[in-house]
Amino acid sequence: GSMWNLDLAREIYAAAAKEARAVGIHQLCTLVVEPIRDPRLGRNQEAYSEDPFFCGRMAEAIVGAVQGHDLKSPEHVVAVLCHYPGQSQPVSGLERGAMEISERTLRSIFLVPWVAGIKHRGALGVMATYPAIDGVPVHGSEWILTKILREELGFDGLVLSEGGGLGTLRYEGLARNDREAGALALRAGVDV
């Protein structure tokens, strides 16, 4: 059952954190903690469930195992939850595809694991997601990265860019080059 899944996840992530710390790594990115809502999405195999409640419990379990309660511990590192606030209900099911969702869907489905991992367990890292949400790429969205994440959820950690996340600001037409994209992302709330 699902409780077994949570126990197994805790064991795996605790071992990964201990190994990471032993070789000088100070943060671990999780697999996909957001609910997966479209079966066509290519990254679904990285995720845990389409159910927001279960994804929330998984986020709590992972942050507890990776980060613990004391980062001075030689067995814990910063937990980076991926990918805030979600990517898995894209138009046409396309990877990195724009999400056209209501604020109600954002809050009742997609934000659930972030509330669990950040507000309930104190996660100190999130990775911003690729898609645009309602027309604004998340890497350039002050509403998503600052107003909701920092002000509403009380997040006090680091926001990491997705691997090619700043590029989304160029191909969505918000920035002409990397310099503009970087400035826009920093203003929106990306830290690294």
C-alpha positions as CSV (number, residue, x, y, z in Angstrom):
1,G,0.0,0.0,0.0
2,S,0.9,3.7,0.0
3,M,2.3,3.6,3.5
4,W,4.9,1.1,2.3
5,N,5.7,3.5,-0.6
6,L,6.3,6.3,1.9
7,D,8.6,4.2,4.1
8,L,10.5,3.1,1.1
9,A,10.8,6.6,-0.2
10,R,12.1,7.8,3.2
11,E,14.8,5.0,3.2
12,I,15.9,5.8,-0.3
13,Y,16.1,9.5,0.1
14,A,17.8,9.3,3.5
15,A,20.5,7.0,2.0
16,A,20.9,9.4,-0.9
17,A,21.3,12.4,1.5
18,K,23.8,10.6,3.6
19,E,25.9,9.6,0.6
20,A,25.6,13.2,-0.9
21,R,26.8,14.8,2.3
22,A,29.7,12.3,2.6
23,V,31.1,13.5,-0.7
24,G,30.5,17.2,-0.2
25,I,27.2,17.7,-1.9
26,H,24.9,20.0,0.0
27,Q,21.5,19.7,-1.8
28,L,19.5,17.0,-3.6
29,C,16.8,17.6,-6.2
30,T,13.9,15.3,-5.8
31,L,12.1,13.4,-8.5
32,V,8.8,15.1,-9.6
33,V,6.7,15.8,-6.5
34,E,3.8,17.6,-8.3
35,P,0.7,15.7,-9.4
36,I,0.9,14.2,-12.9
37,R,-2.3,15.1,-14.7
38,D,-1.8,14.1,-18.3
39,P,-0.8,10.5,-19.3
40,R,0.9,11.8,-22.5
41,L,3.6,13.7,-20.6
42,G,7.0,12.2,-21.1
43,R,8.3,12.7,-17.6
44,N,5.5,10.9,-15.8
45,Q,7.8,8.0,-15.0
46,E,9.7,10.4,-12.7
47,A,6.6,11.1,-10.7
48,Y,4.6,9.5,-7.9
49,S,0.9,10.0,-8.4
50,E,-1.9,12.0,-10.0
51,D,-3.3,12.5,-6.5
52,P,-2.5,15.8,-4.8
53,F,-3.0,14.4,-1.3
54,F,-0.5,11.5,-1.9
55,C,2.0,13.8,-3.6
56,G,1.8,16.0,-0.5
57,R,2.5,13.1,1.8
58,M,5.4,12.1,-0.5
59,A,6.8,15.7,-0.4
60,E,6.7,15.6,3.4
61,A,8.4,12.2,3.6
62,I,11.1,13.2,1.2
63,V,11.9,16.6,2.9
64,G,12.0,14.8,6.3
65,A,14.4,12.2,5.0
66,V,16.7,14.5,3.0
67,Q,16.7,17.6,5.1
68,G,15.8,16.4,8.6
69,H,15.5,19.0,11.3
70,D,19.2,20.1,11.5
71,L,21.3,20.8,8.5
72,K,24.4,20.7,10.6
73,S,23.8,16.9,10.8
74,P,26.4,15.0,8.7
75,E,23.5,12.9,7.3
76,H,21.3,15.7,5.8
77,V,21.3,18.1,2.9
78,V,18.9,20.8,1.5
79,A,15.9,19.2,-0.2
80,V,15.1,20.8,-3.6
81,L,11.5,20.0,-4.6
82,C,10.9,19.7,-8.3
83,H,9.2,21.3,-10.3
84,Y,7.4,24.3,-8.8
85,P,4.5,24.7,-9.1
86,G,3.9,21.9,-11.7
87,Q,4.3,21.0,-15.4
88,S,1.9,18.1,-16.0
89,Q,-1.3,19.5,-17.4
90,P,0.1,21.1,-20.5
91,V,-1.9,22.1,-23.6
92,S,-1.7,19.1,-26.0
93,G,0.3,17.0,-23.5
94,L,3.6,18.4,-24.8
95,E,6.8,18.5,-22.8
96,R,7.3,22.0,-21.5
97,G,3.9,22.9,-22.9
98,A,2.0,25.9,-21.5
99,M,-0.5,25.2,-18.8
100,E,-3.9,26.9,-19.1
101,I,-5.3,26.3,-15.6
102,S,-7.6,28.2,-13.3
103,E,-6.3,29.6,-10.1
104,R,-8.6,27.2,-8.3
105,T,-6.9,24.2,-10.1
106,L,-3.4,25.7,-9.3
107,R,-4.3,26.0,-5.6
108,S,-6.4,22.8,-5.1
109,I,-4.3,20.4,-7.3
110,F,-0.8,21.7,-8.0
111,L,0.2,23.7,-4.9
112,V,-0.8,20.9,-2.5
113,P,2.7,19.2,-2.4
114,W,4.4,22.6,-2.0
115,V,2.3,23.5,1.0
116,A,3.1,20.1,2.5
117,G,6.9,20.2,1.7
118,I,7.4,23.9,2.5
119,K,4.9,24.9,5.1
120,H,4.7,21.6,7.0
121,R,8.3,20.4,6.6
122,G,10.4,23.5,5.8
123,A,11.9,22.5,2.5
124,L,14.7,25.0,1.6
125,G,14.9,24.5,-2.1
126,V,12.5,24.5,-5.1
127,M,13.2,24.2,-8.8
128,A,11.1,26.4,-11.0
129,T,9.2,24.7,-13.8
130,Y,9.5,25.1,-17.5
131,P,5.9,25.9,-18.6
132,A,4.1,29.2,-18.9
133,I,1.1,29.3,-16.6
134,D,-1.7,31.4,-18.1
135,G,0.6,32.9,-20.6
136,V,3.5,33.8,-18.2
137,P,6.6,31.6,-18.1
138,V,7.2,30.6,-14.5
139,H,10.8,31.7,-14.6
140,G,9.5,35.2,-15.2
141,S,6.4,35.1,-12.9
142,E,6.7,37.3,-9.8
143,W,3.2,36.1,-8.9
144,I,4.3,32.4,-8.8
145,L,7.9,32.8,-7.5
146,T,7.5,35.7,-5.0
147,K,3.9,36.4,-4.2
148,I,2.7,32.8,-3.7
149,L,6.0,31.0,-2.9
150,R,7.7,33.5,-0.6
151,E,4.8,35.6,0.8
152,E,2.0,33.0,1.0
153,L,4.0,29.8,1.6
154,G,6.7,31.5,3.7
155,F,9.4,29.9,1.6
156,D,12.9,31.0,2.9
157,G,15.2,29.0,0.7
158,L,16.7,29.0,-2.8
159,V,14.8,29.0,-6.1
160,L,16.8,27.1,-8.7
161,S,16.2,27.5,-12.5
162,E,15.4,24.4,-14.5
163,G,18.3,23.4,-16.7
164,G,17.2,25.5,-19.7
165,G,14.6,27.5,-17.8
166,L,15.9,31.0,-18.6
167,G,15.5,30.0,-22.3
168,T,11.8,29.9,-21.8
169,L,11.8,33.7,-21.4
170,R,13.4,34.0,-24.8
171,Y,11.2,31.6,-26.7
172,E,8.1,33.0,-25.1
173,G,9.2,36.4,-26.4
174,L,9.7,38.1,-23.0
175,A,13.4,38.6,-23.4
176,R,15.6,39.2,-26.5
177,N,18.7,37.6,-25.1
178,D,20.2,35.8,-22.1
179,R,21.1,39.0,-20.3
180,E,17.5,40.2,-20.4
181,A,16.2,36.8,-19.5
182,G,18.5,36.6,-16.4
183,A,17.4,40.1,-15.2
184,L,13.7,39.2,-15.6
185,A,14.2,35.9,-13.8
186,L,16.0,37.5,-10.9
187,R,13.3,40.1,-10.5
188,A,10.7,37.4,-10.6
189,G,12.4,35.4,-7.8
190,V,14.9,32.9,-9.3
191,D,18.0,32.8,-7.2
192,V,20.3,30.3,-8.9
